């Protein structure tokens, strides 16, 4: 490998390490506030506002989504399309697999997660916590399994919309934070233009 290339890779690695270990108190503050309000709203609905109703709002995969949506807001995996699409697609797949293979957990669990990954890749909605959403549909309590496709609507879609609303507010409170990512917005606009061209006669 040429010396120049080695030096360039070293500079890149050093810059990434610097950025990842940089302590930015404002960044940490808004990440904390956004995730606390977003997930806190879901938890409040689950344990306080709707305690008498048999409604599930809080699922484990939302915790992983908070890491992305509030902590790594420039990541392509954290954008609104990925947050909502990844969870909803994975939930549909998880429920479908659970209905087709209700008593073969050793097969249903990996199948739900693997299919979710593929469908998220196909639809360009890759969101790692989506794999957990699919897995929960297959392995969760009987109450969640009995919900069937309502699991897709609530807790999954409802929770995603709450997390997104908090992200749109708290991820745009300072000039240094912008959500959705400008790059993601430009990609969406480019996709729309390409789509319009493709449907023109």
VENKA-V852376 format. One record per backbone hydrogen bond with DSSP energy under -0.5 kcal/mol. CO is the residue of the C=O (numbers start at 1). NH is the residue of the N-H. E is the energy in kcal/mol with one decimal. If there is no record, write none. Layout:
BEGIN
CO_NH_E / CO_NH_E
END
This chain:
BEGIN
2_6_-1.9 / 3_7_-2.5 / 4_8_-2.5 / 5_9_-2.6 / 6_10_-2.2 / 7_11_-2.5 / 8_12_-2.2 / 9_13_-2.6 / 10_14_-2.6 / 11_15_-2.2 / 12_16_-2.6 / 13_17_-2.5 / 14_18_-2.3 / 15_19_-2.7 / 16_20_-2.5 / 17_21_-1.6 / 18_22_-0.8 / 22_24_-0.8 / 23_25_-0.6 / 24_28_-2.5 / 25_29_-2.4 / 26_30_-2.5 / 27_31_-2.0 / 28_32_-2.3 / 29_33_-2.7 / 30_34_-2.6 / 31_35_-2.1 / 32_36_-2.7 / 33_37_-2.7 / 34_38_-2.8 / 35_39_-2.4 / 35_40_-0.5 / 36_40_-1.7 / 37_41_-2.2 / 38_42_-1.3 / 39_43_-2.6 / 40_44_-2.6 / 41_45_-2.2 / 42_46_-2.0 / 43_47_-2.8 / 44_48_-2.6 / 44_49_-2.1 / 45_50_-1.4 / 48_51_-0.7 / 50_53_-0.8 / 53_55_-2.0 / 57_59_-0.7 / 59_62_-1.6 / 60_63_-1.3 / 60_64_-0.8 / 61_65_-1.8 / 62_66_-2.0 / 63_67_-1.2 / 64_68_-1.3 / 65_69_-3.4 / 66_70_-2.2 / 66_71_-0.7 / 67_71_-1.0 / 68_72_-1.5 / 72_75_-1.8 / 75_78_-1.7 / 76_79_-0.9 / 79_82_-0.7 / 79_83_-2.7 / 80_84_-2.6 / 81_85_-1.9 / 82_86_-1.9 / 83_87_-1.3 / 84_88_-2.7 / 85_89_-2.6 / 86_90_-1.8 / 87_91_-2.5 / 88_92_-2.4 / 89_93_-2.3 / 90_94_-2.8 / 91_95_-2.6 / 92_96_-2.3 / 93_97_-2.7 / 94_98_-2.2 / 95_99_-2.1 / 96_100_-2.1 / 97_101_-2.8 / 101_104_-0.9 / 104_107_-1.2 / 104_108_-2.8 / 105_109_-2.4 / 107_111_-1.8 / 108_112_-2.6 / 109_113_-1.9 / 110_114_-2.6 / 111_115_-2.5 / 112_116_-1.8 / 113_117_-2.2 / 114_118_-2.0 / 115_119_-2.7 / 116_120_-2.6 / 117_121_-2.2 / 118_122_-2.5 / 119_123_-2.1 / 120_125_-2.7 / 121_124_-0.8 / 127_130_-3.1 / 128_131_-1.7 / 128_132_-0.6 / 129_133_-1.8 / 130_134_-2.2 / 131_135_-2.0 / 132_136_-2.7 / 133_137_-1.5 / 134_138_-1.0 / 135_139_-2.5 / 136_140_-2.2 / 141_144_-0.5 / 141_145_-2.0 / 142_146_-2.4 / 143_147_-0.7 / 144_147_-0.8 / 144_148_-0.5 / 145_148_-1.1 / 147_150_-1.8 / 148_151_-1.6 / 149_152_-1.0 / 149_153_-0.8 / 150_154_-3.0 / 151_156_-1.8 / 152_157_-2.3 / 153_158_-2.2 / 155_159_-2.6 / 156_160_-2.4 / 157_161_-2.3 / 158_162_-1.8 / 159_163_-2.5 / 160_164_-2.6 / 161_165_-2.4 / 162_166_-2.1 / 163_167_-2.2 / 164_168_-2.7 / 165_169_-1.3 / 166_170_-2.9 / 167_171_-2.1 / 169_172_-0.9 / 170_173_-0.8 / 174_177_-1.0 / 181_185_-2.4 / 182_186_-2.3 / 183_187_-2.0 / 184_188_-2.1 / 185_189_-2.4 / 186_190_-2.3 / 187_191_-2.4 / 188_192_-2.5 / 189_193_-2.2 / 190_194_-2.3 / 191_195_-2.5 / 192_196_-2.6 / 193_197_-2.1 / 194_198_-1.9 / 195_199_-1.4 / 196_200_-0.7 / 197_200_-0.5
END
